[in-house]
Amino acid sequence: MRYLPLVWAAFRRHTTESLLTFLVLTVAFTLFGAMLALRAAYDHAIEVNRMDRLFVTARFCCTGLSIGRRAEIERMPGVRGVGLIDALLGFHQEPSMQLGVWMIDAGTIAAIPELRLTPEDWKLLQATPNGLLFTRSLAALWKVKAGDAFPVKTSNNRREDHAEAWPFTVAGVVNDPATQIDWMPNIYASYDYFEASRSREERGLVQFVVAIDNPDDARSICRQIDTRYANSETPSYCEPLRIGAQNVVDSTITMRQMSLGIGAAGLFMILFLCANSVAESVRERLPEFAVLKTIGFGDRQVATLVVLESVLPAVSGAVLGMALASLLSSFTSRLGEGSGLTLPAASISGGIVALSLGVALLVGAVSALLPLRRLRTMELAPVLALAGL
């Protein structure tokens, strides 16, 4: 505690400069924390897409695969099950109220258990052919309950009768999936109803999510599927879901790729600023340190004082910077718009806070190295004489 008055006196020596240094340190740590949180959000968006789930679609644009291929793929070694997938994209009431509906059947529920849908949920859809199943989180978001009418209008008309909207009814509310997956709308409808109502040229054409036993076999099973249909009328394209998510992220220069570089730049700015501030403070106060050594302060005590003057502003800036980064992290999901990957809202985890505090301590210690070297080699008599003491 005896060092704190001396540290405070050093801070008050140039109050405006010290405040500006503290503010810049805070901004730098805010940037550092925000970039780490953004990187973690991108990594999470990739990791929730499993390697033991394969996405199989038509190799060439704007068509689907025959639903009859499901039985053929299910018989392949290593395949646990095949779920069909066809999404209806549109809006409810207003164009700004965008949503997606995933068409499923009993086979989808069995093949993809992470959806946490049960046979009883499928029975609900069978009892209400035009029914929708909302997960609990989306039911709260859309403020719906069983029995509510919920028409969905699509941007491209896919109904055989050319009606503008699909007249859905909320059949029930079900559990949220085990993990949030970006391609999964989490509003479900019966594929049978969809198939009977959509235009004839689209009937029987779907995409598949293939569940496999061993994620290490994902690429080899994909090659088997694509080889099997290479010379068919509609060649297939198979890709593990995680690889697909990774490709989306890496296909352009994204914030995930830039985040570490920006964070490193912020870290360099922190180090440069802190080192310059400590060096300037020590240089201006050489007579003061000479007096302290004269009255009995040893090298260890002087080093402790200098390190505290360097570390305390950095740690304080890190704490406030992490708080500001946490406030800003809710906006990071918007950075994924248009990329094809849904980002969760980033959050400042305990690991990020610990890393930032560790960086602050390291920066403070490194910033004190050169000033301490100068103080250890300082000759007391000339410094005191120059100061008139």
HUZIMO-V371084 format. One record per run of one state. SS is the DSSP state (@ for helix, = for strand, . for the rest). FROM is the first residue (numbers start at 1). LEN is the number of residues. If there is no record, write none. Layout:
# HUZIMO-V371084
SS:FROM:LEN
SS:FROM:LEN
This chain:
# HUZIMO-V371084
.:1:3
@:4:10
.:14:1
@:15:33
.:48:5
=:53:6
.:59:6
=:65:2
.:67:2
@:69:6
.:75:4
=:79:13
.:92:6
=:98:7
.:105:1
@:106:6
.:112:1
@:113:3
.:116:3
@:119:9
.:128:3
=:131:5
@:136:7
.:143:6
=:149:6
.:155:4
=:159:1
.:160:5
=:165:10
.:175:12
=:187:4
@:191:7
=:198:1
.:199:1
@:200:3
.:203:2
=:205:8
.:213:2
@:215:14
.:229:7
=:236:5
@:241:10
.:251:4
@:255:30
.:285:1
@:286:9
.:295:4
@:299:38
.:337:13
@:350:27
.:377:3
@:380:7
.:387:3
